[in-house]
């Protein structure tokens, strides 16, 4: 089974939290699979404190238990998950940036590995580019030549929309100098693309 990225873990934690709030049973192993060692230790400490509290002061009713500060294991799990989900929400932009960076690195490795492998095998530059782009398509990544191939799911379109919103948000927070640098980079990319077209 492939390893979950941080965004997928955050989504699953939200699902487990909703299940706990609605009264459904959630296995401890399902929670521990999504939490870090520190978060598991915090949950275990809170439960140990509750057990110690119960040994010191016995409550006869649920009201007395709550007045003494007693909480059930479910309440402790909900409290810890709420805190973890809040932290994940606060770090969502960083997590998306990290995921995007890893995707770019993977895309570059696949493209360059395929391109230079094809060139070493005696292929022309155009053939090597085509092979490298086809390998990107097979890997489910965006092609370097910008062509859209195949049919994309609703999830793909949602991710692209989210990426575009993130780019716009980042641009809105940039200084005038940073915006100027981006405009220069985009102009350079357009000029380079035009030069490549003319060479073909």
NUKOLPA-524893 format. One record per atom (N, C-alpha, C, O): residue in three letters; y, x, z. Coordinates in steps of 0.02 Angstrom, whole numbers, plus 32768, in hexadecimal, padded with zeros to 4 digits. Example, Ala and Ser with C-alpha at 12.3 -4.5 7.8 and 13.67 -1.06 7.14 Angstrom:
BEGIN
ALA7EE482948186ALA7F1F82678186ALA7F5B82948186ALA7F5A82C881A7SER7F9082828162SER7FCB82AC8165SER80028285818ASER8039829E8192
This chain:
BEGIN
UNK7FC4802B8000UNK800080008000UNK803E802C8000UNK8042805B8028UNK806F801E7FD3UNK80AA80487FD1UNK80D480428011UNK80D5800E8031UNK80F580798022UNK811F8079805EUNK815C804E8053UNK817B804F801DUNK816F80288086UNK81AA7FFC8081UNK81E980268089UNK81EB805580B1UNK821D80148063UNK825D8035806EUNK8282801180A6UNK826B7FDD80BEUNK82BA802D80BCUNK82DE801280F6UNK82F57FCB80EBUNK82F77FA3811BUNK83087FBA80AEUNK83207F7680A0UNK82E67F4480A6UNK82EF7F0E80C1UNK82AB7F57808DUNK82717F2B8092UNK825D7F2380DBUNK824A7EEC80F0UNK82617F588102UNK82517F54814AUNK82817F24816CUNK826C7EFA8195UNK82C27F29815DUNK82F47EFD817BUNK82E67EB48169UNK82EC7E888193UNK82D37EA7812AUNK82C27E628116UNK82867E48813CUNK82867E0E8152UNK82547E718145UNK82187E5B8169UNK82267E5181B3UNK820A7E2581D3UNK82527E7A81CFUNK82667E708215UNK828A7E2D821EUNK827F7E0B824FUNK82B47E1C81EEUNK82D57DDA81F1UNK82A27DA281EFUNK82A97D708213UNK82707DA981C4UNK823B7D7681C0UNK82177D6F8203UNK820B7D38821AUNK82047DA98221UNK81E17DA78262UNK820D7D878297UNK81F57D6282C2UNK824F7D978295UNK827D7D7B82C6UNK82817D2F82BEUNK82807D0B82F0UNK82857D178281UNK82877CCE8275UNK82467CAD828DUNK82487C7682AAUNK820D7CCE8283UNK81CD7CB3829AUNK81CC7CAE82E6UNK81B67C7C8302UNK81E47CE38308UNK81E67CE28351UNK82147CAB836BUNK82037C87839AUNK824E7CA5834DUNK827E7C718362UNK82627C2A8358UNK82707BFD8380UNK823B7C228323UNK821F7BDF8316UNK81E07BD0833FUNK81C47B99833BUNK81CB7C018367UNK81927BF58393UNK814F7C0A8377UNK811B7C008397UNK814E7C28833DUNK810F7C3F831FUNK80F87C7F8342UNK81207CA5835DUNK80B77C898342UNK809A7CC6835EUNK80A17CFF832CUNK80927CF782F0UNK80B77D388344UNK80BC7D74831AUNK80947DAA833DUNK80A07DBA8377UNK80647DC6831AUNK803A7DFA8337UNK80637E388348UNK80917E4A8323UNK80527E588380UNK80767E948395UNK80717ECB8361UNK80A07EF18357UNK80387ED0833FUNK80307F05830CUNK805F7EF982D1UNK80767F2982B2UNK806F7EB982C1UNK809D7EAB828BUNK80E47EC2829CUNK81097EDA8271UNK80F67EBB82DCUNK81387ED382F2UNK81397F1F82F4UNK81697F3F82DDUNK81057F3C8311UNK81047F858319UNK81027FA982D5UNK811A7FE182D0UNK80E67F8982A3UNK80E47FA78260UNK812A7FAD8242UNK81367FD78216UNK81587F838259UNK819C7F82823DUNK81CF7FA68268UNK82057FB78250UNK81BE7FB382A7UNK81EE7FD182D5UNK81E3801C82DAUNK81AC803682CDUNK8218804082EDUNK8212808882F9UNK81F38092833FUNK81EE80648366UNK81DF80D0834CUNK81C280E0838EUNK81F380D283C6UNK81E080B983FBUNK823380E183BBUNK826780D483EEUNK826E808A83FCUNK827480768436UNK826C806183C8UNK8274801983D0UNK82377FFC83F4UNK823E7FCF841EUNK81FC801583E4UNK81BF7FFE8406UNK81C280128450UNK81B17FEA847CUNK81D9804F845EUNK81DF806684A3UNK8211803B84CAUNK8205802C8504UNK8249802884AAUNK827A7FFD84CBUNK825C7FB984DCUNK82697F9E8512UNK82347F9E84AEUNK82147F5D84BBUNK81E17F6484F4UNK81DD7F38851FUNK81BB7F9A84F4UNK818A7FA58529UNK81AC7FAE856DUNK81937F95859FUNK81E47FD2856EUNK82097FDC85ADUNK82227F9A85C8UNK821D7F8C8604UNK823F7F71859CUNK82597F3085B2UNK82217F0485CEUNK822B7EE085FFUNK81E67F0685AFUNK81AE7EDF85C7UNK81947EFA860AUNK81827ED38636UNK81937F3C8612UNK817D7F5A8651UNK81AD7F47868AUNK81977F3A86C2UNK81EE7F46867BUNK82207F3086ADUNK82137EE886C2UNK82197ED786FCUNK82027EBE8691UNK81F57E7886A1UNK81B77E7186CEUNK81B67E4A86FDUNK81847E9786BFUNK81477E9586E7UNK81557EAD872EUNK813B7E91875EUNK817E7EE28735UNK81907EFB8778UNK81B97EC7879EUNK81B07EBE87DAUNK81E67EA5877BUNK820F7E718799UNK81E47E3787B2UNK81F17E1C87E8UNK81B17E26878CUNK81857DEF87A0UNK815B7E0187DDUNK814B7DD58806UNK814A7E4187E5UNK81247E558820UNK814F7E53885FUNK81377E438895UNK81917E648857UNK81BE7E648890UNK81D07E1D88A7UNK81CF7E0E88E3UNK81E07DF28878UNK81F77DAF8888UNK81D07D7C885FUNK81D57D798822UNK81A97D558882UNK81817D218861UNK81AB7CE1885AUNK81C87CC9888BUNK81AE7CC7881EUNK81D37C898811UNK81A17C50880EUNK816B7C5687F1UNK81B47C17882CUNK81887BDD882BUNK81937BB187EDUNK81657B9087D6UNK81D17BB187D3UNK81E17B878799UNK82017BB28763UNK82157BEC876EUNK82057B948728UNK82247BB886F0UNK826E7BC586FEUNK82887BF986ECUNK828F7B958720UNK82D67B9D8732UNK82E17BD78761UNK83107BFE8759UNK82B57BDE8794UNK82BA7C1687C2UNK82AF7C58879EUNK82D17C8987ACUNK82807C588770UNK82717C968749UNK82AE7CAC8721UNK82BE7CE7871FUNK82CE7C7C8702UNK830A7C8D86DBUNK83437CA38708UNK836A7CCF86F5UNK83497C848743UNK837D7C978772UNK83737CDF878BUNK83A37D028799UNK83347CF38791UNK83257D3887A7UNK832A7D6A876EUNK83227DA68779UNK83367D538731UNK833C7D7F86F7UNK82FB7D8986D2UNK82F57DB886ABUNK82CB7D5E86DEUNK828A7D6486BDUNK828D7D4D8675UNK82AE7D1C8663UNK82697D72864BUNK82667D608604UNK821E7D6785EDUNK81F77D8F8607UNK820C7D3F85BCUNK81C97D4385A0UNK81C57D7C856EUNK81F87D978559UNK81877D8D855BUNK817E7DC2852AUNK819E7DAF84E8UNK81BB7DDA84C6UNK819A7D6F84D5UNK81BA7D568497UNK82057D61849AUNK82237D768469UNK82247D5184D3UNK826D7D5984DAUNK82817DA384D3UNK82B57DB384B6UNK82587DCF84EFUNK82667E1784E9UNK82607E2C84A1UNK828B7E518487UNK822B7E15847FUNK82227E268438UNK825D7E0D840EUNK82767E3183E3UNK82727DCF841BUNK82AB7DB383F6UNK82EA7DDC8402UNK830F7DEB83D3UNK82F67DEF8441UNK83317E168451UNK83317E5A842DUNK83647E6E8410UNK82F87E7C842EUNK82F47EBE840CUNK82FB7EB583C1UNK83207EDC83A2UNK82DA7E8383A4UNK82E07E79835BUNK83267E668347UNK833E7E7D8312UNK83497E3E836FUNK838E7E2D835FUNK83B97E6B835BUNK83E37E73832FUNK83AF7E98838CUNK83D57ED6838DUNK83C57F028350UNK83F27F1D8331UNK83857F07833FUNK83717F308306UNK838C7F1382C5UNK83A37F388299UNK838A7ED182BDUNK83A37EB08280UNK83EF7EB9827BUNK84097EC48244UNK84127EB582B3UNK845B7EC182B3UNK846A7F08829BUNK84977F138273UNK84457F3982B5UNK844F7F7E82A1UNK84417F878255UNK84657FA98232UNK840C7F66823EUNK83FA7F6B81F7UNK84327F4C81CCUNK84437F678198UNK844E7F1381E2UNK84847EF481BDUNK84C17F2181BAUNK84E37F268187UNK84CF7F4381F2UNK85097F7181F4UNK84FF7FAD81C5UNK852F7FC881ABUNK84C07FC181BBUNK84B17FFC8193UNK849B7FEA814CUNK848580168127UNK84A17FAC8138UNK84877F9680F7UNK84A67FBC80BDUNK84827FCF808EUNK84E77FC680BEUNK85087FEA8087UNK84ED80318081UNK84E080498049UNK84E5805380BAUNK84CA809780B9UNK84828096809FUNK846F80C28078UNK845B806480B4UNK84168061809DUNK841280558052UNK83E88072802FUNK843F802B8038UNK8440801E7FF0UNK8455805C7FC9UNK8439806C7F94UNK8487807F7FE4UNK849D80BE7FC4UNK846480F17FC2UNK845981127F90UNK844080F67FFAUNK840881267FFFUNK83D181137FCDUNK83B5813E7FABUNK83C280D27FC9UNK838E80BC7F9BUNK83A380C87F52UNK837B80DD7F29UNK83E380BC7F44UNK83FC80C87F00UNK83F981127EEFUNK83E881247EB6UNK8409813D7F1FUNK840781857F13UNK83C0819C7F06UNK83B481C47ED9UNK839081837F2DUNK834A81957F23UNK8332817E7EDEUNK830B81A17EBDUNK834981437EC9UNK833581297E88UNK835081557E50UNK832D81647E20UNK838F816C7E57UNK83AD81987E25UNK838781DA7E21UNK837C81F47DEAUNK837481F47E5AUNK834F82347E5BUNK830C822B7E39UNK82F782557E11UNK82EA81F47E49UNK82A881E67E2AUNK82B081DE7DDEUNK828781F77DB7UNK82E481BA7DCAUNK82F281AF7D83UNK82FD81F27D60UNK82E381FD7D29UNK8324821E7D7FUNK833382607D60UNK82F3828A7D5BUNK82E982AB7D28UNK82CA82897D8FUNK828C82B17D8DUNK825E82997D55UNK824282C17D30UNK825682577D50UNK8229823C7D1CUNK8244824D7CD7UNK821F82647CACUNK828582417CCDUNK82A3824C7C8BUNK829E82967C77UNK828682A67C41UNK82B482C17CA3UNK82B583087C92UNK826F83257C8AUNK8262834E7C5EUNK8240830F7CB5UNK81FC83267CAFUNK81DD83127C6CUNK81BD833A7C4BUNK81E882D37C59UNK81CE82BB7C19UNK81F182DC7BDEUNK81D182EF7BADUNK823382E27BE3UNK825A82FE7BACUNK824583467B9EUNK823483587B65UNK824483707BD3UNK823483B67BC8UNK81EA83C07BB8UNK81D783EF7B95UNK81BF83937BD2UNK817883967BBFUNK816E83887B75UNK814783A97B54UNK819483577B5BUNK818F83477B14UNK81AD837F7AE9UNK8193838F7AB4UNK81E4839C7B00UNK820383D37ADAUNK81D4840F7AD8UNK81CE84317AA4UNK81B3841D7B10UNK818384557B12UNK814884477AE5UNK812884767ACCUNK813884077ADAUNK810083F47AAEUNK811483F57A65UNK80EB83E57A3AUNK815384077A56UNK8168840D7A11UNK818A83CF79F4UNK819583CC79B8UNK819A839F7A1DUNK81BC83627A05UNK8205837179F8UNK822283A07A14UNK8223834979CBUNK826B835079BDUNK8292833579F8UNK827683147A24UNK82D3834179F8UNK82FD83297A30UNK82FB82DD7A34UNK82F582C17A6AUNK830182BB79FBUNK8300827279FBUNK82BD82577A14UNK82BB82267A3AUNK8286827679FFUNK824482607A16UNK823D826B7A61UNK822182417A84UNK825482A47A79UNK825082B37AC0UNK827882827AE9UNK8262826C7B1EUNK82B482707AD1UNK82DD823E7AF4UNK82BA81FA7AF5UNK82BA81D87B28UNK829C81E87ABDUNK827881A97ABAUNK823D81A77AEAUNK823381767B0DUNK821781DD7AEDUNK81DE81E27B1AUNK81F681DD7B63UNK81D881BA7B8BUNK822B82017B73UNK824682017BB7UNK825E81BB7BCBUNK825281A47C03UNK8281819A7B9DUNK829981567BABUNK825F81257BB2UNK826280F87BDCUNK822B812E7B8AUNK81F081027B91UNK81CE810C7BD5UNK81B680DC7BF2UNK81CD814A7BEDUNK81B081577C2FUNK81DA81377C66UNK81BF811F7C98UNK821C81367C5DUNK824681137C8EUNK823780C87C8EUNK823480A97CC2UNK822D80AC7C52UNK821E80657C4DUNK81DB80567C70UNK81D680257C95UNK81A980817C65UNK816880777C85UNK816D807B7CD1UNK814980587CF5UNK819B80A47CE9UNK81A480AC7D31UNK81CE80747D4FUNK81D980727D8CUNK81E780487D24UNK821080107D3DUNK825880247D4DUNK827980047D75UNK826F805A7D2EUNK82B380727D3AUNK82DF80677CFDUNK82C6805E7CC5UNK832080687D08UNK834F80607CD1UNK834C809B7CA2UNK834880D47CB9UNK834D808E7C62UNK834980C37C2FUNK838A80EA7C2DUNK83C080D07C3AUNK8384812A7C1BUNK83BE81557C16UNK83EA81447BDAUNK842681507BDBUNK83CB81277BA5UNK83F281157B6AUNK841580D27B71UNK843980BD7B43UNK840B80B07BA9UNK842D80717BB6UNK840F80347B95UNK84277FFD7B9FUNK83D9803C7B6EUNK83BA80037B4DUNK83957FD97B81UNK83767FF37BAFUNK83987F987B77UNK83737F6A7BA3UNK83337F577B80UNK83347F3D7B48UNK82FB7F657BA0UNK82BA7F587B82UNK82947F287BAEUNK82937F2E7BEBUNK82737EF87B8EUNK82487ECA7BB3UNK826D7E927BD4UNK82A97E897BCAUNK82497E6D7BFBUNK82647E347C1EUNK826C7E467C68UNK82417E657C85UNK82A37E317C84UNK82B17E427CCAUNK82AE7E047CF5UNK82C07DCD7CE0UNK82967E0E7D32UNK828D7DD67D60UNK82D07DC27D7FUNK83037DE47D77UNK82CF7D8B7DA2UNK83097D737DC6UNK831E7DA77DFAUNK835A7DB27E05UNK82ED7DC67E1AUNK82FB7DF97E4DUNK83207E347E2FUNK834F7E4E7E4DUNK830B7E4A7DF2UNK832E7E817DD1UNK83777E6F7DC5UNK83A47E977DD3UNK83827E327DACUNK83C87E1E7D9FUNK83F07E1B7DE0UNK842B7E2D7DE1UNK83D17E047E17UNK83F47E017E57UNK84057E477E70UNK843B7E527E8BUNK83D77E767E67UNK83E37EBB7E7DUNK841C7EDA7E55UNK84487EFB7E71UNK841C7ECE7E13UNK84527EEA7DEAUNK84957ECB7DFDUNK84C87EED7DFFUNK84957E8A7E0CUNK84D37E697E21UNK84EB7E877E63UNK85267E947E6CUNK84BC7E937E92UNK84CE7EB17ED2UNK84E97EF87EC8UNK851A7F0B7EE8UNK84C97F1F7E9CUNK84E27F637E8EUNK85287F607E71UNK85537F897E84UNK85357F317E43UNK85787F2B7E26UNK85AB7F197E5CUNK85E37F347E5CUNK85987EEB7E89UNK85C67ED87EBFUNK85D57F147EEDUNK860D7F1E7F03UNK85A07F3C7EFAUNK85AA7F787F24UNK85D97FAA7F02UNK86047FC77F23UNK85D07FB37EC0UNK85FC7FE17E9CUNK86457FC97EA0UNK86737FF07EAAUNK864E7F877E96UNK86927F6B7E99UNK86AF7F737EDFUNK86EB7F827EE7UNK86857F697F11UNK869C7F707F56UNK86B07FB87F65UNK86E37FC67F85UNK86877FE77F4CUNK8697802D7F56UNK86D780407F32UNK870180657F4DUNK86E080267EF5UNK871E80357ECFUNK875B80197EF4UNK879080397EF4UNK87537FDE7F12UNK878C7FC07F36UNK87A17FE97F72UNK87DB7FE87F86UNK8772800E7F8FUNK878180367FCAUNK8797807D7FB9UNK87A880A47FE6UNK8798808F7F79UNK87A980D37F64UNK87F480DD7F61UNK881B80AF7F57UNK8807811D7F69UNK884D812F7F62UNK885E81347F18UNK883281317EEDUNK889E813B7F09UNK88B481407EC3UNK8897817F7EA2UNK8886817D7E67UNK889281B67EC7UNK887681F37EABUNK882D81EA7E99UNK881682017E64UNK880781C97EC5UNK87C081BE7EB7UNK87B681917E7AUNK878A819D7E51UNK87E1815E7E75UNK87DD81317E3AUNK87ED81577DFAUNK87CD814B7DC6UNK881D81847DFEUNK882E81AC7DC3UNK87F481D87DAFUNK87E581E07D74UNK87D281F57DE0UNK879882207DD2UNK876081F77DB0UNK873F820F7D82UNK875681BA7DC7UNK8722818F7DA9UNK8735817E7D61UNK870A817F7D35UNK8774816F7D56UNK878A81607D11UNK8780819C7CE4UNK876A81947CAAUNK878E81D77CFCUNK878482147CD5UNK8739821E7CC6UNK872782317C8EUNK870F82137CF8UNK86C7821A7CEFUNK86AD81E87CBBUNK868481F97C90UNK86C481A97CC0UNK86AE81767C90UNK86C581877C4AUNK86A0817D7C1AUNK870381A17C43UNK871C81B57C01UNK86F381EE7BE5UNK86E481F07BAAUNK86E0821D7C10UNK86B682557BFBUNK8672823C7BE4UNK865882527BB1UNK8654820E7C0AUNK861281F27BF7UNK861581CE7BB4UNK85E881D57B8BUNK864B81A87BA8UNK865381857B68UNK865A81B77B2FUNK863C81AE7AFAUNK868181EB7B3AUNK868B821F7B06UNK864982427AF7UNK863982507ABDUNK862282517B2AUNK85E282727B21UNK85B182457AFCUNK858C825D7AD0UNK85B082057B0DUNK858481D67AEAUNK859781D07AA1UNK856B81CD7A75UNK85D881CF7A92UNK85EF81CC7A4CUNK85DB820B7A26UNK85C8820779ECUNK85E082457A47UNK85CD82837A28UNK858282847A17UNK856E829B79E1UNK8559826B7A45UNK851182677A38UNK8500823879FFUNK84D4824679D7UNK8525820179FBUNK851981D279C3UNK852981F27980UNK850581E9794FUNK855F8218797EUNK85738238793FUNK8541826E792AUNK8538827978EEUNK8520828E795AUNK84F082C2794AUNK84B082A5792BUNK848E82C87905UNK84A08267793AUNK846182497921UNK8465823578DBUNK8435821B78BF
